[in-house]
Amino acid sequence: MIECVNVSSSNIRQICFDNNSIIVYFHSGGVYKYINVSKSVFDQFINSISKGQFLDNVIKPNYDFVKL
């Protein structure tokens, strides 16, 4: 089951979790899927003060992605 959350961020519009993947929707229209991410990391991401900093410092360096 896909869980999606609209977030307050200057760069990110929505973050979704589906089958151990995080899907990030950007205001610019870009969509990226980060693979093999745990639900706990998703929960930390959506609850972080800065979504962009969490993406840059935690998600991007540690998880493979595909552009959708």
C-alpha positions in Angstrom: 0.0 0.0 0.0 1.4 3.4 -1.0 1.6 6.0 1.7 2.0 9.6 0.5 2.5 12.8 2.4 2.3 16.3 1.1 5.1 18.3 2.7 6.0 21.9 3.4 9.3 22.4 1.5 10.6 24.9 -1.0 11.8 22.1 -3.3 9.8 18.9 -2.4 6.1 18.7 -3.0 5.3 15.1 -1.9 7.0 12.1 -0.4 5.6 8.6 -0.8 6.6 5.2 0.7 5.9 2.0 -1.3 7.4 -1.5 -0.9 10.7 -0.3 0.7 11.1 2.6 -1.7 10.7 6.3 -1.2 9.3 8.3 -4.1 10.0 12.1 -4.0 8.0 14.5 -6.1 9.6 17.9 -6.6 7.8 21.2 -7.3 9.9 21.4 -10.6 8.1 18.2 -11.8 10.9 15.8 -11.3 10.2 12.4 -9.6 12.8 10.2 -8.1 12.5 6.7 -6.5 15.0 5.8 -3.8 15.4 2.0 -3.4 15.7 -0.3 -0.4 14.7 2.4 2.2 13.1 1.3 5.5 9.8 2.7 6.8 11.7 4.2 9.7 13.8 6.3 7.4 10.6 7.4 5.6 9.1 8.4 8.9 12.3 10.3 9.9 12.2 12.0 6.4 8.6 13.2 6.7 9.1 14.4 10.2 12.4 16.2 9.6 12.5 20.0 10.0 14.3 20.4 6.6 13.2 17.9 3.9 15.9 19.1 1.5 18.7 18.7 4.1 17.4 15.2 5.0 17.3 14.2 1.4 20.8 15.6 0.7 22.4 14.3 3.9 20.7 10.9 4.5 18.8 9.7 1.5 21.0 10.6 -1.5 24.4 9.4 0.0 23.0 6.0 1.2 20.4 4.8 -1.3 20.3 4.0 -5.1 17.7 5.9 -7.1 16.0 5.9 -10.5 14.5 9.0 -12.1 10.8 8.3 -13.0 
